[in-house]
Structure formats: C-alpha cells, structure tokens
Amino acid sequence: MPYIGRGSDFGVRSRFIYTATANQTTFSGNDDAGITLAYTDTLYMDVYQNGVLLVPATDYAASTGTSVVLVQGASVDDTLELLVHDIFSVADSVSKKDGGAFSGNLSATDITATATLNAQGDTAAGDNAAIGYTAAEGLILTGQGSTDDITIKNDADTTVLNVATGGTDVEISAGNLLFGTAGKGIYLGVTSATASNLLDDYEEGTWTPAIFYQNSDDQTNSNVDVAAGKYTKIGNVVIANCYLKWDAEDARATDNIGVSGFPFTASTEDINAETRWVAPVQYTGTSISTANSQVMLLLHTNGTQGTFITANGAANLGGVFGENDNMEVKFTLTYHVNT
C-alpha cells in the first residue's frame, strides 16, 4: 500500500472533561483542567457521558460554539467528555523544497539570511525602503526619509555616507574617501574617463632648501642659519615656498648662487634654453643697482635646483647674496613635474 502523506490541511484535537453536579444540563466555560470550551463545527465533535457516546440532537444540543446542553440532566459526579476536532491550512506559502517567489511585498521587523537575495523589478518614487533590479540599472537601492533618503552606517551606528531627502549629492559624513589601490584618482568635470581631467595625486609636506653654488665643488650650507620650505603637489603641479636666512659671509663671491633641494624633480620640458620655471624673489640685507633690483629664481629643467638672476639675466649674484650677513630670501615657485 502506498504511503498517503499529509496534504495542505492539518488536524488538531481538543479534549474537555467536566464533572457534573446533580441534574446539570449545561456545560460551558472552564472544564476540570481550566480549559475553556470552544468548538467550530458540531460535525467534528464527539460527546461522551460516563464513556458512552451520545447522539447529537437526540441526547444533546450544541449550537453556540461555547456550550453543550444535555436533553436529560446528569447525575452527580457523572463525567462528560467532549472531543473537538478542527483543521487548519497553511495557505499561500513558498516551498522550501520546490522553491518559489513572493508576488507581493514582504514586511518584517528583522531578518537574518544565509542565502542570496535576488531582487527583481524596479523601485518606485514612493517607496519608503526598497531593493530592486533592472537589466539596465542593475541593483537599485531606494529610500525615503525626512532627513536622508539613503543612509549607510558603520558598526558603531555612525553615519558614513548619505543622500539627503530629495537630493542628488552624495555626502561623506564621517571619514575620508580612500582608494584601495595606489595610483587611482577622480575624473573632474567630465562624464567619461578623460586622461587630462584625472586628478590622481595630492600631497603636502616640507622640504629643506640649501644654498647652491653652480661652479663650486663645495656645496655645503654651513653659513645658513634658517632653511625652511613647504610644498603642495596637485597632480603634476608643485607649489614650493622657500625661506633662507644666513648670518655670515661666504667666500665664493664670484660664483652663481641659487637654491637646491626642491622636493620634486622639475619637468623635462625645455621651452626656454636651460631653465623653464621662474619665481620673483623677495630679499633683505643687501642692495642691487636699480636697473637690476628685480631678482628671480630660475629652476633648472629636469633638476631640483635653481639659480638667482637679475632682471637683465645676470646670474653672478654670489658677490651680492653670498657676502652679506643678516641676509633673508623668500620666494614661492610653481613648476611642473613629469607624470
């Protein structure tokens, strides 16, 4: 004989036992065990008096769903036993064995899942919180809140990223934007990957400038009292600030003098002979003839050093800058590096 398994309907039986008083006809409420009598259909109820099965309508009446009334009153200490049968169905369920899909919305307070969630269908503007998918847009996350529509938090319940209600800007509320791979950047002002719009480097720091004598083997900086520099590098552009102060004369009076130690090597671009990048120089502690009073620093192409020259191109300033005490030099130079 083949096995006949359960269908979608499942049965449940309830048992109620009452001990009668003299001539008692109505039995309802709590039985001897404190269980309250209730039934749905008298066709699924059996009534026994002292173990004898009674006949519905002939021996008793049951129509209220909460009481049974005997036609003839019971004797004292008679036992009235009621067996109530009922059924229930598990309707509209998704089969674990055969799979299935929800066709409507699923609402839950908390869900822990160990399986993959496959979202299907687009989300709508009025959704409070929805996950969707379309072939064109891929995964879609939609929300609607009074302050933010989308909020991403970390394990400490701190908001890390959010989109304001009705807004289109993505706000990083905590932390910084960090690339997991070096050499990556942001394309600014374009909607496609255009190399000329890629910002892939930014750096701030300090550098130590030194006095540079172009034609001397001795490149020491022993007479410099203060040498300080700061820089900012944005992409292939370097902005270098320099301050030098010295309190003693130098014997190399006839040599070309300049500054070495720039933080990055200048570009190999060579538009103007040997030098490419120029910065005006502010100085105190010496004097130069009025015609040549404007001093500039020319940074050597493909190098980290530059030479002081006057407005007429004279580079022999060792006798002016090198032989003076209490000398101060300041300048800011902007130059390019190779990418």
N, C-alpha and C positions, 0 to 999 in steps of 0.2 A: 504494500500500500504506500503510495507516495506521501511525502510529508506535506501537510497543509499548514503553511505559516500564517502569521497574523497579517491582517490587512491594515488599512489606514485607520480602522476603528479599534479601540481598546476598551475592555470592560473593567468595571470596578464594583465591588460588593461592599455594602454597609450592613452591619448587624446591630439590632437594637433589642434589648431584653428588659421587660417590665415585670415586677411582682405585683399582682393585683390585690386590691382591697375588696371587701365584701360587696358583691353586686356592681363592681366597677365596669362601666361600658366604654368610656372614652380613654384612650391612651395617647398622650402627646407630650411635647416638651422633652426634658432630660430623662433618659432611661436610668436603670440602676447604676450604670457606669458614668453617668453625667453627659452622655452624648445626646444631642438634640435631634429628634426625629425629623427627617425631611425626605421626600421622595418626589419623583417627577411623573412617572407613568405607572399606574397600578398593574399593568400587564407584566411589569418586571419586578413585582413584589410578591413575596410569599409570607403568609401569616400562620404561625403555629401557636396552639393553645395546649400547654402540657404535652408538647411533642406531636400533637395531631394537627395535620394540615387543614386549615379552614378554607371554605369555599367563598370566593368573592361574591358580594351582593346577597348571598344566602346566609352566610354566617357573620359577615361584617361589611361595613361601608367605608370606603376610602376615596375621598374626592378633594380634600382640601390641600393635600401635599404636605400637611404637618400633623395630621391626626388619623387614628383608626378607631371606628366605633363598632363595638360588638352588638349583634342583634339581641343576644341574651347575656345578661350580666355575669361576670366571672365570679368564682368563689374566692374566698380569702386565700392568699398565697398561691393562687394559680400563676403559672408562668406564661407570659405572652412574648413570643419571639417573632421579630419581623426581619426578613432578609430582603434588602432593597438592592436591586441591580441597576446599573446605569452604564452608559457608554460615552466615550469622548473621542474626538477625532483630531489628529494632527494635520491641520489643513494648510495648504499653500506653502509647503516647506521646500527648502532647497536640499537636494540629496547630496550627502557627503560621498556616497559610493559612485553615483552616476554623474555628479557634477550638476551644474545649473547656474542660473543667473537671476539676480534681483531685477525686476522690471520697474520698480518704484524707488522711492527714497528710503534710505536706511538711517535711522536715528539711534544713537547710543550715547551713553554718558562716558564710557571708557572702553576701548577695545585694545586688546593685546593680540597681535597676529604674528604667526611664524611663517605665513605663506606670502606669496607675491600678490599685491593688489593691482589688478589690471583695470584701469579707468577707461571708460568708453563714453563717447559723446561730449559735446561742447558744454561749457557752463553758461550761465545767464547773468545778466547785469544785476538782477535782484537777489542772487544767491548770497546768503549770509556767509557760508563757507562751503566750497565745492572743489573737487578734484575732477578734472576732465581730460579728454584726449581727443584730438583730431589728427588726421593724417598730415595736414599741412602745418598745424601749430605744435604738434607733439603734446607733451604733458602741460596741462593748464591748471594753474592754482588761482582761484578767485575767492575774494573775501569782501566783507562789507562791515566796517566798524565806525564808531562815532569819531575816533581819532585817527586810526590807521585801517587800511583795507588789508594789508599783508604785514605780518609781524613774524620775524624769526628771532628766537631767543636761544641762549646757551643753557647749560645745565644749572647755572646759578640763577635762572629766571631773569637774566638781564637781556634787554632788547639789543640785538646786534645789528639787525637790518630791518628796515620797514619802508612801506609805501603809504604816504598819508592818504586819508579818505578822499577819494575822487582825484587824487594826484597822479602824476606820471613820473615824478622824480624818485629815484631810489636813494634812500638816506642810510648812511652807515652811522648808527647811533653810538656805537662803542667800538674801540679798537681801530685798526688801520686796514687799508687794502693791501694785502700781501700776496705776491706771486709765489707759487710753489716751485717755479723753475727760473733760474737766473737768465738774464738777457731778454725778458719779456717786458712789454710796455703797453701803452694806451694810444690808440689812434684818435687824435683830437680833430674835431671839426669835420669829419668825413664819415660816410656810411659804409665804406669799403676799406680794405687793407691797403692803404697808400703809403709807401715807404717814407715819403717826405713828410708825412703827418704823424709818424710814430715817435712818441716820447718814451724812450726805453732806459733813461739814466737820469738820476738826480742825486747830487752828493754835496754835502757841506763839510768843511774842515779847516784846518790851519796848515800853514807851511812856513818854513824858516828861510827867509831871504838872506843872501850873503853878498858882500861886495865882490864884484867880478872885474879883474884886470885882464884885458883881452890879450896883451902881448907878454905877459909875465908868467913865468913858471910857478911863481909863488902865489897861490890862490887863497892863502889864509885870510881869515877875517878877524884878526886879533884886535884891531882897533875899534871895532864896532861895539858900542855899549848896549844898544837895544836893537833887536831884529825881530819883527813880528809881522805875520801875514795871515790873512783869512781868504778863503775862496768859496765860491759856489759854482758847481758844474751842472748845467742843464743840457742834456743831450750832448752835442759836440761843442757847446759854448762854455767857456770858462771865464769867470769874473774874479780877478785876483786883486786883493788890496795889499799894499805894502807900506811898512813904516820902518825907517832906519835912522839911527842916531849914533854918532860917534864923537868922542871927546878927545881924540889925539890925532896928530898929523900923520900922514903916510908918506914914505919916501918916494913912492912911484908916481912922481908928479907929472911926468910926460906921457903916461900910458892912457889908453882909452879905458874908461871906467864904466861899470854898469852893475847889474844885479843878476845873480844866478839863483838856482834852487826853485824855480817855478814848479807848481805841483803837478803839471801835466806837460808833455812834450807838444810844442806848437805844431800846427798842421804843416804838411809838406807843400801846401800851396805857395807859389812864389810869383807874386804879381809885380813886386817892386824890388828887383835885384835881390839882395841878401835878406832883407827884412820885410815883414808883412804887417805886423801889428804895432800900433802906436798909441802911447798914452802921455798926456801932459803931466809934468812933474811940478809939484809944489816943494819949494826948498827954502831953508833959512840958514843963516850962519856964513854966507858968502855973498859976493856980488859979481855979476857978469855985465859986460857992456850992454847999454840999452838996446843996441841993434840985435844982440844975441841973447837977450834976457829970457826968452822963452826956451825952456829946456823940456825935451821929450825923451821917452824911453822907447827904443825900437827893439822888439822881441825878435830874436833870430828865428828864421824858418827852420822847422824840424829840430828845435832845440829847447832848452829850459833856461836860457839866459838872454839878456838884452843889454844894449849899450845906451848910455846917456849921450844925446847930441843936442846942439842948439838949433834954433830955427833955420839957420843957413846951412845946416848939415854937418857942422864941425863936431867931431867925435872925441877930440883930445881934451877931455874935461878932467883928467886926473889932477892937473895942477890947480884946478878950481875947487873940485869937490874933495880930492884926496888930501890936500894940505891944509885943511881948515879943521879947527876943533869946534865943538858945540854945533856940529852940522846935523841938520834934520832933513830927511827926504820922505815925501809922501806921494803916492800915486795909486790909481785904480786902472788896471789894464784888462780889457776884454779881448779874448782871442779864441780861435778855433783849434780843435784837435782833430786828428784823423779818426774816422768812425770805423 
